[in-house]
Amino acid sequence: MTSIEEGVPTDNQIKMAGYRQNKKIFLIAACVFGLAIFGWIKLLLTINTYDLIPKPVAISELKTFSSWVNHNHLWYKKTCLGLTADDNLSVGKLEDIIARWSTVVQKDCREVYEKFTDIYNVNRRSGQVIIPDTFQTKVLKWLNNDDELFKEVKLQFITSIFNTYTHESSIFNPLRSKRPGVTSMDESVRDDVEEMVKKAEKDCDFCAYQYKTAEDTFGRIESEFSATASNTFKYDGYHALIILKSHSPLDFNENQFMDMMDTTMKWFMKVYETDKNYKYPHLMWDNLPKASASQIHPHAQASVGPVRHYGLMEHIRLTGLDYAKQHSGNSYFNDLLQIHTALGLTTTLGNATAMAYLTPKKDYEVIIMSKTASIEFFRLLYYTIKALMDDLELFAWSFAMFLPKLEPYVTPDYDDIPAIVRIISRGQANSHRSDISAMELFAASNVNIDPFSVIDHVERSVSKGIKDLEELNRREDEKLVEQPKEGENKDNNQSEDGEAVPKVKVSKVKENEEKQQ
């Protein structure tokens, strides 16, 4: 046998030591690998549950429309925009206004700013023009020899506003309103239109609507100032004419207009009672041939659809629904009102709000919204029409009204629209030039009028309308209060038998204006 030196490990001992070392390394590696696998699994689970994109809120959390906003325009103008009440805003300054707004950290200011930048994209660019001497005289004539405007022609600024949700797009350059054929004609527009109205009265079908128009299967709806007729050539299953009984489209008053709207609502409900599948109401009114009216006599087109609102409005409704799901249930229409209020582009009457729209279809567009088709909603529409006709002498106009689904005794739900009407000017009523071009039909809206000037006209018309109504109520009070009858004692307001005669108390129409902070 070979002797083994004391203290020298054998081959077996070396192998066992190596095995134990390898086992430790293996166990450590296995632990590290296990921890790594566990970490990756946890990371994947975290990523899958983390809101990299906000999850849509539950249907039950979507909010219905309300015309209430946190603050009025003066608060936003001072606090958020850093401007005084006398500072004038314009669409040309909008990009600078947004830049100033972006630096404000006040909570409410920041909230509305983020809503604005989420919905709208504003871009301003410039274009230069070189005008030769031989052309200057003609250009100055178009500009009424205004040297300042002539300077602006040489360096023009164009503002583009794009709605990232509805994809509405408008391009603003107020100088384009000075181009030939756009400004008013030399003769009086009103005189021309009045002559047109007078000539049409002789053979007017709607003046004799009882004999020269069709009826609905359920008959006509008539009132003091208006009546319905079935449209002979329909674009929907239920399609009617709402006709004013007076012939002139220039001179109808508030009572006549409100009566016409009341007749319209009665017709809508009559259709719904006849066939409850038809529940999407619409009202269209084109005033005068310039606005594509087939007859001069004032009339509107009422229709009710069975499936959905008409395409453009349905697109906006679905857009609003998607917007609410992505924004904690907030109403798209509410946020739209808040943005326009912050910029001073709204005016209110009771529970209805009118706003000079940032992406108008055409010049002077105003959108009026209310939760339902209330009295204030229709009155605000009337005052907007009067602003166009009386203040601006724009007698040709078009409006489209879309109302919530016809479900009596139920307020509009989260997936419905508020009562909405969009109204635009169609240009000078005696102009033969079309107000719609390939640009508007296939590209974007070319707008000549600044929305910040539009809202001023509407505000003045609303103020005048309220004052006129208050004066009318005052006169009625004077006529009705304490009118003694025969046999009454005028001195002590007692009858011949000594009993007190009650005074006549007239209820006044009051404005229920929403209070804003």
Stockholm file with secondary structure:
# STOCKHOLM 1.0

chainA/1-517         MTSIEEGVPTDNQIKMAGYRQNKKIFLIAACVFGLAIFGWIKLLLTINTYDLIPKPVAISELKTFSSWVNHNHLWYKKTCLGLTADDNLSVGKLEDIIARWSTVVQKDCREVYEKFTDIYNVNRRSGQVIIPDTFQTKVLKWLNNDDELFKEVKLQFITSIFNTYTHESSIFNPLRSKRPGVTSMDESVRDDVEEMVKKAEKDCDFCAYQYKTAEDTFGRIESEFSATASNTFKYDGYHALIILKSHSPLDFNENQFMDMMDTTMKWFMKVYETDKNYKYPHLMWDNLPKASASQIHPHAQASVGPVRHYGLMEHIRLTGLDYAKQHSGNSYFNDLLQIHTALGLTTTLGNATAMAYLTPKKDYEVIIMSKTASIEFFRLLYYTIKALMDDLELFAWSFAMFLPKLEPYVTPDYDDIPAIVRIISRGQANSHRSDISAMELFAASNVNIDPFSVIDHVERSVSKGIKDLEELNRREDEKLVEQPKEGENKDNNQSEDGEAVPKVKVSKVKENEEKQQ
#=GR chainA/1-517 SS CCCCCTTCCCHHHHHHHHHHHHHHHHHHHHHHHHHHHHHHHHHHHHHHHSCSSCCCCCGGGCCCCCCCCSSCHHHHHHHTSCCCTTCCCCGGGHHHHHHHHTTCCCHHHHHHHHHHHHHEEEEEEEEECCCCHHHHHHHHHHTTTCHHHHHHHHEEEEEEEEETTTCCEEEECGGGGGSTTTSCCSSCHHHHHHHHHHHHHTTCTGGGHHHHSBCCTTCCCBCSSEEEEECSSCSSSEEEEEEESSCCSSCCCHHHHHHHHHHHHHHHHHHHHHCTTCCEEEEEEEESGGGTCSSSSCEEEEEEESSSSCHHHHHHHHHHHHHHHHTTTCCHHHHHHHHHHHTTCEEEETTEEEEECSSCSSTTCEEEEESSCCHHHHHHHHHHHHIIIIISCCCCEEEEEECCCCCTTCCCCTTSCCEEEEEEECSCTTCCSCSCCHHHHHTCEEECSCHHHHHHHHHHHHHHHHHHHHHHHHHHHHHHTTCCCTTCBTTTTBCTTSCBCCCCCCCCCCCCCCCCC
#=GC SS_cons         CCCCCTTCCCHHHHHHHHHHHHHHHHHHHHHHHHHHHHHHHHHHHHHHHSCSSCCCCCGGGCCCCCCCCSSCHHHHHHHTSCCCTTCCCCGGGHHHHHHHHTTCCCHHHHHHHHHHHHHEEEEEEEEECCCCHHHHHHHHHHTTTCHHHHHHHHEEEEEEEEETTTCCEEEECGGGGGSTTTSCCSSCHHHHHHHHHHHHHTTCTGGGHHHHSBCCTTCCCBCSSEEEEECSSCSSSEEEEEEESSCCSSCCCHHHHHHHHHHHHHHHHHHHHHCTTCCEEEEEEEESGGGTCSSSSCEEEEEEESSSSCHHHHHHHHHHHHHHHHTTTCCHHHHHHHHHHHTTCEEEETTEEEEECSSCSSTTCEEEEESSCCHHHHHHHHHHHHIIIIISCCCCEEEEEECCCCCTTCCCCTTSCCEEEEEEECSCTTCCSCSCCHHHHHTCEEECSCHHHHHHHHHHHHHHHHHHHHHHHHHHHHHHTTCCCTTCBTTTTBCTTSCBCCCCCCCCCCCCCCCCC
//
